[in-house]
Amino acid sequence: MEDRINHLEGKLCLAEDLLDELNRTVFRQQEQLDQLQAQIRLLYQQMQGGSSASAEPRDLREEIPPHY
């Protein structure tokens, strides 16, 4: 009976460690998502602000890199 209890306690400790690690991983991923969303918002604002400033049509041939 004592062996079974020790085995269950060992499994419980491993499960708690795994849960803690998963919680840390989810927390880090949420931080990364928040940062990426902030960057996307900033890029979107820059695109919205820049689109009205350059209302003239662009010639895509002028944007080809010089090695072509």
C-alpha positions as a Markdown table, in Angstrom:
| # | Residue | x | y | z |
|---|---|---|---|---|
| 1 | Met | 0.0 | 0.0 | 0.0 |
| 2 | Glu | 2.8 | 2.4 | 0.9 |
| 3 | Asp | 4.5 | 1.8 | -2.5 |
| 4 | Arg | 1.3 | 2.8 | -4.3 |
| 5 | Ile | 1.1 | 6.0 | -2.3 |
| 6 | Asn | 4.7 | 6.8 | -3.0 |
| 7 | His | 4.2 | 6.1 | -6.7 |
| 8 | Leu | 1.1 | 8.4 | -6.7 |
| 9 | Glu | 3.0 | 11.1 | -4.9 |
| 10 | Gly | 5.8 | 10.9 | -7.4 |
| 11 | Lys | 3.3 | 11.2 | -10.3 |
| 12 | Leu | 1.6 | 14.1 | -8.6 |
| 13 | Cys | 4.9 | 16.0 | -8.2 |
| 14 | Leu | 5.7 | 15.4 | -11.9 |
| 15 | Ala | 2.2 | 16.6 | -12.9 |
| 16 | Glu | 2.6 | 19.7 | -10.8 |
| 17 | Asp | 6.0 | 20.5 | -12.4 |
| 18 | Leu | 4.6 | 20.0 | -15.8 |
| 19 | Leu | 1.6 | 22.2 | -15.1 |
| 20 | Asp | 3.9 | 25.0 | -13.8 |
| 21 | Glu | 6.0 | 24.7 | -17.0 |
| 22 | Leu | 2.9 | 24.9 | -19.2 |
| 23 | Asn | 1.7 | 27.9 | -17.3 |
| 24 | Arg | 5.0 | 29.7 | -17.8 |
| 25 | Thr | 4.9 | 28.8 | -21.5 |
| 26 | Val | 1.4 | 30.1 | -21.9 |
| 27 | Phe | 2.3 | 33.3 | -20.1 |
| 28 | Arg | 5.3 | 33.9 | -22.4 |
| 29 | Gln | 3.3 | 33.2 | -25.5 |
| 30 | Gln | 0.6 | 35.6 | -24.3 |
| 31 | Glu | 3.2 | 38.3 | -23.8 |
| 32 | Gln | 4.5 | 37.6 | -27.4 |
| 33 | Leu | 1.0 | 37.8 | -28.8 |
| 34 | Asp | 0.4 | 41.1 | -27.0 |
| 35 | Gln | 3.7 | 42.5 | -28.4 |
| 36 | Leu | 2.9 | 41.3 | -32.0 |
| 37 | Gln | -0.6 | 42.8 | -31.8 |
| 38 | Ala | 0.8 | 46.1 | -30.7 |
| 39 | Gln | 3.3 | 46.0 | -33.6 |
| 40 | Ile | 0.5 | 45.2 | -36.1 |
| 41 | Arg | -1.6 | 48.1 | -34.8 |
| 42 | Leu | 1.4 | 50.4 | -35.2 |
| 43 | Leu | 2.0 | 49.2 | -38.8 |
| 44 | Tyr | -1.6 | 49.6 | -39.6 |
| 45 | Gln | -1.6 | 53.1 | -38.3 |
| 46 | Gln | 1.5 | 53.9 | -40.3 |
| 47 | Met | -0.1 | 52.5 | -43.5 |
| 48 | Gln | -3.3 | 54.5 | -42.9 |
| 49 | Gly | -1.3 | 57.7 | -42.3 |
| 50 | Gly | 1.0 | 57.1 | -45.2 |
| 51 | Ser | -1.6 | 56.2 | -47.8 |
| 52 | Ser | -3.1 | 59.7 | -47.9 |
| 53 | Ala | 0.3 | 61.4 | -48.1 |
| 54 | Ser | 1.3 | 59.5 | -51.3 |
| 55 | Ala | -1.9 | 59.6 | -53.3 |
| 56 | Glu | 0.0 | 59.7 | -56.6 |
| 57 | Pro | 0.3 | 56.5 | -58.6 |
| 58 | Arg | 3.6 | 54.7 | -58.3 |
| 59 | Asp | 5.7 | 53.3 | -61.2 |
| 60 | Leu | 6.7 | 49.8 | -60.1 |
| 61 | Arg | 9.5 | 49.7 | -62.7 |
| 62 | Glu | 11.3 | 52.4 | -60.6 |
| 63 | Glu | 11.2 | 50.2 | -57.6 |
| 64 | Ile | 13.1 | 47.3 | -59.2 |
| 65 | Pro | 16.5 | 46.8 | -57.6 |
| 66 | Pro | 19.4 | 48.0 | -59.7 |
| 67 | His | 20.9 | 44.5 | -60.3 |
| 68 | Tyr | 18.0 | 43.6 | -62.6 |
